[in-house]
Amino acid sequence: MPLTAPGLPDLPPELRGPVAVALAKPVRSIPAASALPGGCRYEPKWDGYRLVVVRGATSTRLWSKQGRDLTDRFQDVATAAIAQLPPGSVVDGEVVVWNGDRLDFGLLQQRMVANPRRLGPQMTAHPASFVAFDLLAAGGVDLRGEKLRERRAALEDLAARWAPPLQLSPVTADPAEARRWFDDWRVAGVEGLVAKGAATPYRPGRREWLKVKSWESTEVVAGGVIGPLERPGQLVAGTYRDGELVVVGRTSPLSPQQARELAAVLEPAGPDHPWPDRIGTGRFGGGRLSVPLTRVVPSVVVEVSADAALTAGVFRHPLRYVRVRPDLRPEDLDPLP
């Protein structure tokens, strides 16, 4: 049946895309079963990109959390959505790429930056999967005001007819089972858990879900490096405060592979960069000794992990470089208070 046939359900304007998504705030430990209204429902935290599939009456588009249209980057998922989702459906989830029995964020990144002519071979060699965890609309009807348990039941009914690459994310109300997932699935690249209240509606833009990671991570702006740009030794991380880019820490020494990955995306900064040409070797960029700082255009977002607390938003101990985040822009990050 052609998508333009009369009678196919369409969607409310705010769900035609881009779609604002519900968010999660980090917590340090797995929430108790009673921590959220209606009891917690625990789901794996997938190591991928947030993606909303919008199957309208006349088109199917894939939208990122930041409102970018990623349909061309994940045409394999879009094709499956056309075949397996009825018109009038909006599904929230995560797009991931498996490499054997482990999630591979690097392969996912390659999709984001690849020349369009290379996307076909990449999709063939490393197909993407869409892991669904919420249903925002069905049959053209907005479900966001329904309770999570009701949306989940509708999603499970819809997913009963799916085949890969569309998959349903598992969920449990049992904290002990959630703990086993947290511990056992880490080796597969699952980052942790997300807890949601079974009696809660879907509230876009609000951080009412809770997420706990098996390691603490955050995103920073690449503001400079120690060493030459073509072979950086350490990354100097920045975050914006009142519109000004400030130093919030630096990484431990980069591995050769990490240095090559950074060098490929960094550009030398012009004279308007706010940082000095030297930086101290002590905490927070201070101390008596200083080293040359190679300043870069602050347009690249990098994920880092830390093993220490923050002081006024600044990391006290060296950060661990994790990866470049091409799906994020500096303006997507929360500013320092």
Phi and psi restraints in degrees (value plus and minus 20) as a CYANA .aco file:
   2 PRO   PHI     -86.3   -46.3
   2 PRO   PSI     127.5   167.5
   3 LEU   PHI     -87.1   -47.1
   3 LEU   PSI     -35.8     4.2
   4 THR   PHI    -112.3   -72.3
   4 THR   PSI     -13.2    26.8
   5 ALA   PHI     -84.2   -44.2
   5 ALA   PSI     123.0   163.0
   6 PRO   PHI     -81.0   -41.0
   6 PRO   PSI     127.3   167.3
   7 GLY   PHI      73.9   113.9
   7 GLY   PSI     -29.3    10.7
   8 LEU   PHI     -91.7   -51.7
   8 LEU   PSI     114.9   154.9
   9 PRO   PHI     -89.2   -49.2
   9 PRO   PSI     118.7   158.7
  10 ASP   PHI    -130.8   -90.8
  10 ASP   PSI    -190.3  -150.3
  11 LEU   PHI    -141.8  -101.8
  11 LEU   PSI     136.3   176.3
  12 PRO   PHI     -79.6   -39.6
  12 PRO   PSI     131.3   171.3
  13 PRO   PHI     -73.1   -33.1
  13 PRO   PSI     -58.8   -18.8
  14 GLU   PHI     -94.0   -54.0
  14 GLU   PSI     -27.6    12.4
  15 LEU   PHI    -131.8   -91.8
  15 LEU   PSI     -10.5    29.5
  16 ARG   PHI    -105.1   -65.1
  16 ARG   PSI     -30.9     9.1
  17 GLY   PHI      81.4   121.4
  17 GLY   PSI     122.7   162.7
  18 PRO   PHI     -87.4   -47.4
  18 PRO   PSI     136.4   176.4
  19 VAL   PHI    -133.1   -93.1
  19 VAL   PSI     105.6   145.6
  20 ALA   PHI     -91.7   -51.7
  20 ALA   PSI     117.0   157.0
  21 VAL   PHI    -133.2   -93.2
  21 VAL   PSI     136.0   176.0
  22 ALA   PHI     -91.3   -51.3
  22 ALA   PSI     131.2   171.2
  23 LEU   PHI    -144.8  -104.8
  23 LEU   PSI     149.0   189.0
  24 ALA   PHI    -144.8  -104.8
  24 ALA   PSI     126.8   166.8
  25 LYS   PHI    -128.2   -88.2
  25 LYS   PSI     124.9   164.9
  26 PRO   PHI     -94.1   -54.1
  26 PRO   PSI     123.4   163.4
  27 VAL   PHI    -150.9  -110.9
  27 VAL   PSI     143.0   183.0
  28 ARG   PHI    -108.5   -68.5
  28 ARG   PSI     -39.0     1.0
  29 SER   PHI    -162.1  -122.1
  29 SER   PSI     143.9   183.9
  30 ILE   PHI     -84.6   -44.6
  30 ILE   PSI     104.5   144.5
  31 PRO   PHI     -83.3   -43.3
  31 PRO   PSI     129.5   169.5
  32 ALA   PHI     -86.2   -46.2
  32 ALA   PSI     139.2   179.2
  33 ALA   PHI     -78.6   -38.6
  33 ALA   PSI     -49.3    -9.3
  34 SER   PHI    -116.7   -76.7
  34 SER   PSI      -8.7    31.3
  35 ALA   PHI     -90.3   -50.3
  35 ALA   PSI     -42.3    -2.3
  36 LEU   PHI    -147.2  -107.2
  36 LEU   PSI     136.2   176.2
  37 PRO   PHI     -76.3   -36.3
  37 PRO   PSI     110.1   150.1
  38 GLY   PHI      61.3   101.3
  38 GLY   PSI     -19.5    20.5
  39 GLY   PHI      72.1   112.1
  39 GLY   PSI     131.2   171.2
  40 CYS   PHI     -97.3   -57.3
  40 CYS   PSI     122.6   162.6
  41 ARG   PHI    -137.2   -97.2
  41 ARG   PSI     100.1   140.1
  42 TYR   PHI    -119.5   -79.5
  42 TYR   PSI     116.1   156.1
  43 GLU   PHI    -152.2  -112.2
  43 GLU   PSI     133.5   173.5
  44 PRO   PHI     -84.7   -44.7
  44 PRO   PSI     127.8   167.8
  45 LYS   PHI    -116.2   -76.2
  45 LYS   PSI      85.3   125.3
  46 TRP   PHI     -98.2   -58.2
  46 TRP   PSI     124.5   164.5
  47 ASP   PHI    -110.9   -70.9
  47 ASP   PSI      60.0   100.0
  48 GLY   PHI    -173.1  -133.1
  48 GLY   PSI    -173.8  -133.8
  49 TYR   PHI    -130.4   -90.4
  49 TYR   PSI     115.2   155.2
  50 ARG   PHI     -83.1   -43.1
  50 ARG   PSI     115.2   155.2
  51 LEU   PHI    -166.2  -126.2
  51 LEU   PSI     114.8   154.8
  52 VAL   PHI    -132.8   -92.8
  52 VAL   PSI     102.6   142.6
  53 VAL   PHI    -113.7   -73.7
  53 VAL   PSI     100.1   140.1
  54 VAL   PHI    -131.5   -91.5
  54 VAL   PSI      88.8   128.8
  55 ARG   PHI    -124.2   -84.2
  55 ARG   PSI      71.9   111.9
  56 GLY   PHI    -105.9   -65.9
  56 GLY   PSI    -193.3  -153.3
  57 ALA   PHI     -94.3   -54.3
  57 ALA   PSI     -47.1    -7.1
  58 THR   PHI    -143.3  -103.3
  58 THR   PSI     -25.9    14.1
  59 SER   PHI    -177.2  -137.2
  59 SER   PSI     142.6   182.6
  60 THR   PHI    -150.0  -110.0
  60 THR   PSI     101.3   141.3
  61 ARG   PHI    -149.1  -109.1
  61 ARG   PSI     133.0   173.0
  62 LEU   PHI    -134.9   -94.9
  62 LEU   PSI     105.0   145.0
  63 TRP   PHI    -138.8   -98.8
  63 TRP   PSI     117.4   157.4
  64 SER   PHI    -101.8   -61.8
  64 SER   PSI     150.8   190.8
  65 LYS   PHI     -81.4   -41.4
  65 LYS   PSI     -50.5   -10.5
  66 GLN   PHI    -107.4   -67.4
  66 GLN   PSI     -16.1    23.9
  67 GLY   PHI      66.9   106.9
  67 GLY   PSI      -2.7    37.3
  68 ARG   PHI    -109.0   -69.0
  68 ARG   PSI     120.1   160.1
  69 ASP   PHI    -102.9   -62.9
  69 ASP   PSI      91.3   131.3
  70 LEU   PHI    -128.6   -88.6
  70 LEU   PSI      -0.2    39.8
  71 THR   PHI     -77.9   -37.9
  71 THR   PSI     -63.8   -23.8
  72 ASP   PHI     -88.6   -48.6
  72 ASP   PSI     -48.2    -8.2
  73 ARG   PHI     -95.7   -55.7
  73 ARG   PSI     -45.7    -5.7
  74 PHE   PHI    -150.3  -110.3
  74 PHE   PSI      36.0    76.0
  75 GLN   PHI     -85.6   -45.6
  75 GLN   PSI     -46.5    -6.5
  76 ASP   PHI     -84.8   -44.8
  76 ASP   PSI     -58.9   -18.9
  77 VAL   PHI     -90.0   -50.0
  77 VAL   PSI     -61.7   -21.7
  78 ALA   PHI     -81.3   -41.3
  78 ALA   PSI     -61.4   -21.4
  79 THR   PHI     -82.3   -42.3
  79 THR   PSI     -62.0   -22.0
  80 ALA   PHI     -85.7   -45.7
  80 ALA   PSI     -57.2   -17.2
  81 ALA   PHI     -85.1   -45.1
  81 ALA   PSI     -59.7   -19.7
  82 ILE   PHI     -81.6   -41.6
  82 ILE   PSI     -59.6   -19.6
  83 ALA   PHI     -98.0   -58.0
  83 ALA   PSI     -50.6   -10.6
  84 GLN   PHI    -136.2   -96.2
  84 GLN   PSI     -33.9     6.1
  85 LEU   PHI    -123.6   -83.6
  85 LEU   PSI     113.4   153.4
  86 PRO   PHI     -92.9   -52.9
  86 PRO   PSI     130.1   170.1
  87 PRO   PHI     -75.0   -35.0
  87 PRO   PSI     127.2   167.2
  88 GLY   PHI      68.2   108.2
  88 GLY   PSI      -4.8    35.2
  89 SER   PHI    -125.3   -85.3
  89 SER   PSI     120.2   160.2
  90 VAL   PHI    -151.0  -111.0
  90 VAL   PSI      99.8   139.8
  91 VAL   PHI    -142.6  -102.6
  91 VAL   PSI     110.5   150.5
  92 ASP   PHI    -118.9   -78.9
  92 ASP   PSI     119.3   159.3
  93 GLY   PHI    -195.7  -155.7
  93 GLY   PSI    -176.3  -136.3
  94 GLU   PHI    -153.7  -113.7
  94 GLU   PSI     115.9   155.9
  95 VAL   PHI    -117.3   -77.3
  95 VAL   PSI     111.8   151.8
  96 VAL   PHI    -154.7  -114.7
  96 VAL   PSI     144.6   184.6
  97 VAL   PHI    -149.1  -109.1
  97 VAL   PSI     107.3   147.3
  98 TRP   PHI    -113.1   -73.1
  98 TRP   PSI     121.4   161.4
  99 ASN   PHI    -144.6  -104.6
  99 ASN   PSI      74.1   114.1
 100 GLY   PHI      51.8    91.8
 100 GLY   PSI    -144.7  -104.7
 101 ASP   PHI    -124.4   -84.4
 101 ASP   PSI       2.5    42.5
 102 ARG   PHI    -156.6  -116.6
 102 ARG   PSI     123.9   163.9
 103 LEU   PHI     -88.9   -48.9
 103 LEU   PSI     120.6   160.6
 104 ASP   PHI    -145.7  -105.7
 104 ASP   PSI      78.0   118.0
 105 PHE   PHI     -87.0   -47.0
 105 PHE   PSI     -50.1   -10.1
 106 GLY   PHI     -81.3   -41.3
 106 GLY   PSI     -61.8   -21.8
 107 LEU   PHI     -86.0   -46.0
 107 LEU   PSI     -53.8   -13.8
 108 LEU   PHI     -85.6   -45.6
 108 LEU   PSI     -62.0   -22.0
 109 GLN   PHI     -79.5   -39.5
 109 GLN   PSI     -58.9   -18.9
 110 GLN   PHI     -80.5   -40.5
 110 GLN   PSI     -53.1   -13.1
 111 ARG   PHI     -80.7   -40.7
 111 ARG   PSI     -57.6   -17.6
 112 MET   PHI     -92.5   -52.5
 112 MET   PSI     -48.5    -8.5
 113 VAL   PHI    -133.1   -93.1
 113 VAL   PSI     -24.4    15.6
 114 ALA   PHI     -89.0   -49.0
 114 ALA   PSI     128.5   168.5
 115 ASN   PHI     -79.2   -39.2
 115 ASN   PSI     116.4   156.4
 116 PRO   PHI     -71.7   -31.7
 116 PRO   PSI     -50.0   -10.0
 117 ARG   PHI     -90.6   -50.6
 117 ARG   PSI     -38.6     1.4
 118 ARG   PHI    -114.8   -74.8
 118 ARG   PSI     -25.4    14.6
 119 LEU   PHI     -86.3   -46.3
 119 LEU   PSI     -59.8   -19.8
 120 GLY   PHI     -77.6   -37.6
 120 GLY   PSI     -73.0   -33.0
 121 PRO   PHI     -80.1   -40.1
 121 PRO   PSI     -56.1   -16.1
 122 GLN   PHI     -85.7   -45.7
 122 GLN   PSI     -61.6   -21.6
 123 MET   PHI     -83.3   -43.3
 123 MET   PSI     -55.9   -15.9
 124 THR   PHI     -89.7   -49.7
 124 THR   PSI     -64.6   -24.6
 125 ALA   PHI     -95.1   -55.1
 125 ALA   PSI     -57.2   -17.2
 126 HIS   PHI    -158.3  -118.3
 126 HIS   PSI      57.2    97.2
 127 PRO   PHI     -84.3   -44.3
 127 PRO   PSI     128.7   168.7
 128 ALA   PHI    -108.8   -68.8
 128 ALA   PSI     137.3   177.3
 129 SER   PHI    -143.6  -103.6
 129 SER   PSI     124.8   164.8
 130 PHE   PHI    -129.9   -89.9
 130 PHE   PSI      98.1   138.1
 131 VAL   PHI    -122.3   -82.3
 131 VAL   PSI      88.7   128.7
 132 ALA   PHI    -107.6   -67.6
 132 ALA   PSI     118.4   158.4
 133 PHE   PHI    -152.7  -112.7
 133 PHE   PSI     -22.3    17.7
 134 ASP   PHI    -174.7  -134.7
 134 ASP   PSI     131.0   171.0
 135 LEU   PHI    -139.5   -99.5
 135 LEU   PSI      94.6   134.6
 136 LEU   PHI    -114.7   -74.7
 136 LEU   PSI     -43.0    -3.0
 137 ALA   PHI    -174.4  -134.4
 137 ALA   PSI     127.6   167.6
 138 ALA   PHI    -165.5  -125.5
 138 ALA   PSI     114.0   154.0
 139 GLY   PHI      40.2    80.2
 139 GLY   PSI       6.3    46.3
 140 GLY   PHI      61.3   101.3
 140 GLY   PSI     -18.7    21.3
 141 VAL   PHI    -118.2   -78.2
 141 VAL   PSI     109.9   149.9
 142 ASP   PHI     -90.4   -50.4
 142 ASP   PSI     100.0   140.0
 143 LEU   PHI    -123.4   -83.4
 143 LEU   PSI     -16.3    23.7
 144 ARG   PHI     -83.9   -43.9
 144 ARG   PSI     -44.3    -4.3
 145 GLY   PHI    -101.0   -61.0
 145 GLY   PSI     -29.4    10.6
 146 GLU   PHI     -98.0   -58.0
 146 GLU   PSI     137.9   177.9
 147 LYS   PHI     -89.0   -49.0
 147 LYS   PSI     133.5   173.5
 148 LEU   PHI     -75.4   -35.4
 148 LEU   PSI     -63.1   -23.1
 149 ARG   PHI     -80.6   -40.6
 149 ARG   PSI     -53.3   -13.3
 150 GLU   PHI     -96.7   -56.7
 150 GLU   PSI     -59.6   -19.6
 151 ARG   PHI     -84.8   -44.8
 151 ARG   PSI     -58.6   -18.6
 152 ARG   PHI     -85.3   -45.3
 152 ARG   PSI     -61.0   -21.0
 153 ALA   PHI     -82.5   -42.5
 153 ALA   PSI     -60.6   -20.6
 154 ALA   PHI     -87.2   -47.2
 154 ALA   PSI     -57.4   -17.4
 155 LEU   PHI     -85.9   -45.9
 155 LEU   PSI     -61.5   -21.5
 156 GLU   PHI     -84.0   -44.0
 156 GLU   PSI     -57.4   -17.4
 157 ASP   PHI     -84.9   -44.9
 157 ASP   PSI     -62.1   -22.1
 158 LEU   PHI     -85.3   -45.3
 158 LEU   PSI     -62.2   -22.2
 159 ALA   PHI     -93.3   -53.3
 159 ALA   PSI     -34.4     5.6
 160 ALA   PHI     -80.3   -40.3
 160 ALA   PSI     -40.4    -0.4
 161 ARG   PHI    -124.5   -84.5
 161 ARG   PSI     -10.6    29.4
 162 TRP   PHI    -104.8   -64.8
 162 TRP   PSI     139.3   179.3
 163 ALA   PHI    -157.0  -117.0
 163 ALA   PSI     136.6   176.6
 164 PRO   PHI     -72.8   -32.8
 164 PRO   PSI     122.9   162.9
 165 PRO   PHI    -110.5   -70.5
 165 PRO   PSI     -13.3    26.7
 166 LEU   PHI    -104.8   -64.8
 166 LEU   PSI     109.6   149.6
 167 GLN   PHI    -158.6  -118.6
 167 GLN   PSI     134.5   174.5
 168 LEU   PHI    -120.4   -80.4
 168 LEU   PSI     107.3   147.3
 169 SER   PHI     -90.7   -50.7
 169 SER   PSI     114.8   154.8
 170 PRO   PHI     -88.2   -48.2
 170 PRO   PSI     136.6   176.6
 171 VAL   PHI    -164.2  -124.2
 171 VAL   PSI     129.4   169.4
 172 THR   PHI    -165.7  -125.7
 172 THR   PSI     130.7   170.7
 173 ALA   PHI    -120.3   -80.3
 173 ALA   PSI     -18.9    21.1
 174 ASP   PHI    -116.7   -76.7
 174 ASP   PSI      93.3   133.3
 175 PRO   PHI     -80.1   -40.1
 175 PRO   PSI     -52.8   -12.8
 176 ALA   PHI     -86.6   -46.6
 176 ALA   PSI     -62.0   -22.0
 177 GLU   PHI     -86.4   -46.4
 177 GLU   PSI     -59.1   -19.1
 178 ALA   PHI     -80.6   -40.6
 178 ALA   PSI     -60.2   -20.2
 179 ARG   PHI     -82.7   -42.7
 179 ARG   PSI     -59.3   -19.3
 180 ARG   PHI     -84.1   -44.1
 180 ARG   PSI     -62.2   -22.2
 181 TRP   PHI     -78.8   -38.8
 181 TRP   PSI     -66.3   -26.3
 182 PHE   PHI     -77.4   -37.4
 182 PHE   PSI     -62.8   -22.8
 183 ASP   PHI    -101.9   -61.9
 183 ASP   PSI     -63.3   -23.3
 184 ASP   PHI    -104.7   -64.7
 184 ASP   PSI     -48.7    -8.7
 185 TRP   PHI    -110.6   -70.6
 185 TRP   PSI     -22.0    18.0
 186 ARG   PHI     -79.9   -39.9
 186 ARG   PSI     -56.4   -16.4
 187 VAL   PHI     -86.1   -46.1
 187 VAL   PSI     -39.7     0.3
 188 ALA   PHI    -109.5   -69.5
 188 ALA   PSI     -17.5    22.5
 189 GLY   PHI      72.2   112.2
 189 GLY   PSI     -12.7    27.3
 190 VAL   PHI     -95.0   -55.0
 190 VAL   PSI     107.5   147.5
 191 GLU   PHI     -98.6   -58.6
 191 GLU   PSI     -42.6    -2.6
 192 GLY   PHI     141.9   181.9
 192 GLY   PSI    -160.6  -120.6
 193 LEU   PHI    -152.1  -112.1
 193 LEU   PSI     134.5   174.5
 194 VAL   PHI    -142.1  -102.1
 194 VAL   PSI     111.2   151.2
 195 ALA   PHI    -131.3   -91.3
 195 ALA   PSI     115.4   155.4
 196 LYS   PHI    -153.1  -113.1
 196 LYS   PSI     128.5   168.5
 197 GLY   PHI     -99.4   -59.4
 197 GLY   PSI     106.7   146.7
 198 ALA   PHI     -83.8   -43.8
 198 ALA   PSI     -44.2    -4.2
 199 ALA   PHI    -121.0   -81.0
 199 ALA   PSI      -6.7    33.3
 200 THR   PHI    -120.0   -80.0
 200 THR   PSI     124.4   164.4
 201 PRO   PHI     -96.1   -56.1
 201 PRO   PSI     155.7   195.7
 202 TYR   PHI    -110.8   -70.8
 202 TYR   PSI      93.7   133.7
 203 ARG   PHI    -134.0   -94.0
 203 ARG   PSI      81.1   121.1
 204 PRO   PHI     -80.0   -40.0
 204 PRO   PSI     119.0   159.0
 205 GLY   PHI      59.1    99.1
 205 GLY   PSI     -26.2    13.8
 206 ARG   PHI    -124.3   -84.3
 206 ARG   PSI     119.0   159.0
 207 ARG   PHI    -113.9   -73.9
 207 ARG   PSI      51.8    91.8
 208 GLU   PHI    -119.8   -79.8
 208 GLU   PSI     -37.7     2.3
 209 TRP   PHI     -97.7   -57.7
 209 TRP   PSI     138.8   178.8
 210 LEU   PHI    -138.9   -98.9
 210 LEU   PSI     115.9   155.9
 211 LYS   PHI    -145.9  -105.9
 211 LYS   PSI     118.0   158.0
 212 VAL   PHI    -147.1  -107.1
 212 VAL   PSI     105.7   145.7
 213 LYS   PHI    -119.7   -79.7
 213 LYS   PSI     132.6   172.6
 214 SER   PHI     -94.9   -54.9
 214 SER   PSI     -31.9     8.1
 215 TRP   PHI    -168.7  -128.7
 215 TRP   PSI     128.4   168.4
 216 GLU   PHI     -99.2   -59.2
 216 GLU   PSI     110.9   150.9
 217 SER   PHI    -161.2  -121.2
 217 SER   PSI     139.8   179.8
 218 THR   PHI    -175.5  -135.5
 218 THR   PSI     152.4   192.4
 219 GLU   PHI    -132.2   -92.2
 219 GLU   PSI     123.2   163.2
 220 VAL   PHI    -155.3  -115.3
 220 VAL   PSI     148.5   188.5
 221 VAL   PHI    -116.4   -76.4
 221 VAL   PSI     113.1   153.1
 222 ALA   PHI     -94.5   -54.5
 222 ALA   PSI      88.9   128.9
 223 GLY   PHI    -123.8   -83.8
 223 GLY   PSI     -40.6    -0.6
 224 GLY   PHI    -195.6  -155.6
 224 GLY   PSI     153.3   193.3
 225 VAL   PHI    -158.1  -118.1
 225 VAL   PSI     135.1   175.1
 226 ILE   PHI    -113.3   -73.3
 226 ILE   PSI     103.9   143.9
 227 GLY   PHI      84.3   124.3
 227 GLY   PSI     156.8   196.8
 228 PRO   PHI     -89.0   -49.0
 228 PRO   PSI     133.3   173.3
 229 LEU   PHI     -82.6   -42.6
 229 LEU   PSI     -54.3   -14.3
 230 GLU   PHI     -99.9   -59.9
 230 GLU   PSI     -28.7    11.3
 231 ARG   PHI    -171.3  -131.3
 231 ARG   PSI      45.5    85.5
 232 PRO   PHI     -86.0   -46.0
 232 PRO   PSI     122.3   162.3
 233 GLY   PHI    -114.9   -74.9
 233 GLY   PSI     -54.4   -14.4
 234 GLN   PHI    -166.0  -126.0
 234 GLN   PSI     131.6   171.6
 235 LEU   PHI    -117.2   -77.2
 235 LEU   PSI     114.9   154.9
 236 VAL   PHI    -121.8   -81.8
 236 VAL   PSI      99.4   139.4
 237 ALA   PHI    -114.9   -74.9
 237 ALA   PSI     124.9   164.9
 238 GLY   PHI    -151.7  -111.7
 238 GLY   PSI     140.4   180.4
 239 THR   PHI    -165.7  -125.7
 239 THR   PSI     131.8   171.8
 240 TYR   PHI    -107.0   -67.0
 240 TYR   PSI     118.4   158.4
 241 ARG   PHI    -153.5  -113.5
 241 ARG   PSI      98.4   138.4
 242 ASP   PHI      32.4    72.4
 242 ASP   PSI      20.2    60.2
 243 GLY   PHI      62.1   102.1
 243 GLY   PSI     -20.5    19.5
 244 GLU   PHI    -130.0   -90.0
 244 GLU   PSI     114.4   154.4
 245 LEU   PHI     -99.2   -59.2
 245 LEU   PSI      98.7   138.7
 246 VAL   PHI    -137.1   -97.1
 246 VAL   PSI     131.5   171.5
 247 VAL   PHI     -93.7   -53.7
 247 VAL   PSI     108.5   148.5
 248 VAL   PHI    -138.2   -98.2
 248 VAL   PSI     -22.2    17.8
 249 GLY   PHI     136.7   176.7
 249 GLY   PSI    -198.8  -158.8
 250 ARG   PHI    -163.1  -123.1
 250 ARG   PSI     139.0   179.0
 251 THR   PHI    -106.2   -66.2
 251 THR   PSI     144.1   184.1
 252 SER   PHI     -88.1   -48.1
 252 SER   PSI     148.5   188.5
 253 PRO   PHI     -73.8   -33.8
 253 PRO   PSI     118.4   158.4
 254 LEU   PHI    -100.5   -60.5
 254 LEU   PSI     124.9   164.9
 255 SER   PHI     -93.5   -53.5
 255 SER   PSI     142.1   182.1
 256 PRO   PHI     -74.6   -34.6
 256 PRO   PSI     -60.9   -20.9
 257 GLN   PHI     -86.0   -46.0
 257 GLN   PSI     -62.6   -22.6
 258 GLN   PHI     -83.7   -43.7
 258 GLN   PSI     -60.1   -20.1
 259 ALA   PHI     -81.9   -41.9
 259 ALA   PSI     -61.9   -21.9
 260 ARG   PHI     -85.9   -45.9
 260 ARG   PSI     -59.5   -19.5
 261 GLU   PHI     -83.4   -43.4
 261 GLU   PSI     -62.8   -22.8
 262 LEU   PHI     -88.1   -48.1
 262 LEU   PSI     -65.4   -25.4
 263 ALA   PHI     -78.5   -38.5
 263 ALA   PSI     -50.0   -10.0
 264 ALA   PHI     -92.2   -52.2
 264 ALA   PSI     -38.6     1.4
 265 VAL   PHI    -137.7   -97.7
 265 VAL   PSI     -27.2    12.8
 266 LEU   PHI    -112.4   -72.4
 266 LEU   PSI     128.3   168.3
 267 GLU   PHI    -148.0  -108.0
 267 GLU   PSI     125.0   165.0
 268 PRO   PHI     -84.6   -44.6
 268 PRO   PSI     122.0   162.0
 269 ALA   PHI    -103.9   -63.9
 269 ALA   PSI     138.3   178.3
 270 GLY   PHI    -106.6   -66.6
 270 GLY   PSI    -195.0  -155.0
 271 PRO   PHI     -90.0   -50.0
 271 PRO   PSI     -30.9     9.1
 272 ASP   PHI    -107.0   -67.0
 272 ASP   PSI     -18.0    22.0
 273 HIS   PHI     -82.6   -42.6
 273 HIS   PSI     114.4   154.4
 274 PRO   PHI     -97.3   -57.3
 274 PRO   PSI     -30.0    10.0
 275 TRP   PHI    -110.6   -70.6
 275 TRP   PSI     135.5   175.5
 276 PRO   PHI     -93.7   -53.7
 276 PRO   PSI     153.4   193.4
 277 ASP   PHI    -108.8   -68.8
 277 ASP   PSI     -20.0    20.0
 278 ARG   PHI    -157.3  -117.3
 278 ARG   PSI     133.1   173.1
 279 ILE   PHI    -156.5  -116.5
 279 ILE   PSI     124.5   164.5
 280 GLY   PHI     -90.2   -50.2
 280 GLY   PSI     136.4   176.4
 281 THR   PHI    -111.7   -71.7
 281 THR   PSI     -25.2    14.8
 282 GLY   PHI    -105.7   -65.7
 282 GLY   PSI    -192.5  -152.5
 283 ARG   PHI     -82.2   -42.2
 283 ARG   PSI     123.8   163.8
 284 PHE   PHI      43.0    83.0
 284 PHE   PSI       0.3    40.3
 285 GLY   PHI      60.7   100.7
 285 GLY   PSI      -8.9    31.1
 286 GLY   PHI    -119.2   -79.2
 286 GLY   PSI    -178.3  -138.3
 287 GLY   PHI      81.0   121.0
 287 GLY   PSI     146.4   186.4
 288 ARG   PHI     -94.2   -54.2
 288 ARG   PSI     -55.8   -15.8
 289 LEU   PHI    -107.8   -67.8
 289 LEU   PSI     130.0   170.0
 290 SER   PHI    -159.4  -119.4
 290 SER   PSI     137.6   177.6
 291 VAL   PHI    -151.3  -111.3
 291 VAL   PSI     136.4   176.4
 292 PRO   PHI     -82.5   -42.5
 292 PRO   PSI     120.9   160.9
 293 LEU   PHI    -132.3   -92.3
 293 LEU   PSI     104.0   144.0
 294 THR   PHI    -111.2   -71.2
 294 THR   PSI      86.8   126.8
 295 ARG   PHI     -99.5   -59.5
 295 ARG   PSI     124.1   164.1
 296 VAL   PHI    -148.1  -108.1
 296 VAL   PSI     140.3   180.3
 297 VAL   PHI     -80.9   -40.9
 297 VAL   PSI     101.1   141.1
 298 PRO   PHI     -99.1   -59.1
 298 PRO   PSI      44.4    84.4
 299 SER   PHI    -138.4   -98.4
 299 SER   PSI     -24.9    15.1
 300 VAL   PHI    -124.6   -84.6
 300 VAL   PSI     110.0   150.0
 301 VAL   PHI    -119.3   -79.3
 301 VAL   PSI     115.8   155.8
 302 VAL   PHI    -147.6  -107.6
 302 VAL   PSI     118.2   158.2
 303 GLU   PHI    -109.5   -69.5
 303 GLU   PSI     113.4   153.4
 304 VAL   PHI    -152.2  -112.2
 304 VAL   PSI     141.1   181.1
 305 SER   PHI    -145.0  -105.0
 305 SER   PSI     133.9   173.9
 306 ALA   PHI    -157.3  -117.3
 306 ALA   PSI     132.4   172.4
 307 ASP   PHI    -135.2   -95.2
 307 ASP   PSI       0.9    40.9
 308 ALA   PHI    -163.5  -123.5
 308 ALA   PSI     147.4   187.4
 309 ALA   PHI     -97.3   -57.3
 309 ALA   PSI     149.3   189.3
 310 LEU   PHI    -118.5   -78.5
 310 LEU   PSI     132.1   172.1
 311 THR   PHI    -144.9  -104.9
 311 THR   PSI      90.9   130.9
 312 ALA   PHI      32.8    72.8
 312 ALA   PSI      18.2    58.2
 313 GLY   PHI      63.4   103.4
 313 GLY   PSI     -18.7    21.3
 314 VAL   PHI    -128.0   -88.0
 314 VAL   PSI     117.4   157.4
 315 PHE   PHI    -100.3   -60.3
 315 PHE   PSI     111.3   151.3
 316 ARG   PHI    -100.2   -60.2
 316 ARG   PSI     -49.9    -9.9
 317 HIS   PHI    -134.5   -94.5
 317 HIS   PSI     143.5   183.5
 318 PRO   PHI     -78.1   -38.1
 318 PRO   PSI     124.7   164.7
 319 LEU   PHI    -106.5   -66.5
 319 LEU   PSI     139.9   179.9
 320 ARG   PHI    -128.7   -88.7
 320 ARG   PSI     100.5   140.5
 321 TYR   PHI     -85.3   -45.3
 321 TYR   PSI     112.6   152.6
 322 VAL   PHI    -129.6   -89.6
 322 VAL   PSI     -76.0   -36.0
 323 ARG   PHI    -195.4  -155.4
 323 ARG   PSI     141.9   181.9
 324 VAL   PHI     -97.7   -57.7
 324 VAL   PSI     124.9   164.9
 325 ARG   PHI    -135.6   -95.6
 325 ARG   PSI      63.3   103.3
 326 PRO   PHI     -87.6   -47.6
 326 PRO   PSI     -33.3     6.7
 327 ASP   PHI    -102.7   -62.7
 327 ASP   PSI     -26.4    13.6
 328 LEU   PHI    -137.0   -97.0
 328 LEU   PSI     132.4   172.4
 329 ARG   PHI    -137.6   -97.6
 329 ARG   PSI     137.5   177.5
 330 PRO   PHI     -73.5   -33.5
 330 PRO   PSI     -54.7   -14.7
 331 GLU   PHI     -91.2   -51.2
 331 GLU   PSI     -32.1     7.9
 332 ASP   PHI     -98.3   -58.3
 332 ASP   PSI     -36.4     3.6
 333 LEU   PHI    -105.7   -65.7
 333 LEU   PSI     129.1   169.1
 334 ASP   PHI     -91.2   -51.2
 334 ASP   PSI     112.2   152.2
 335 PRO   PHI     -93.0   -53.0
 335 PRO   PSI     141.5   181.5
 336 LEU   PHI     -92.4   -52.4
 336 LEU   PSI     124.7   164.7
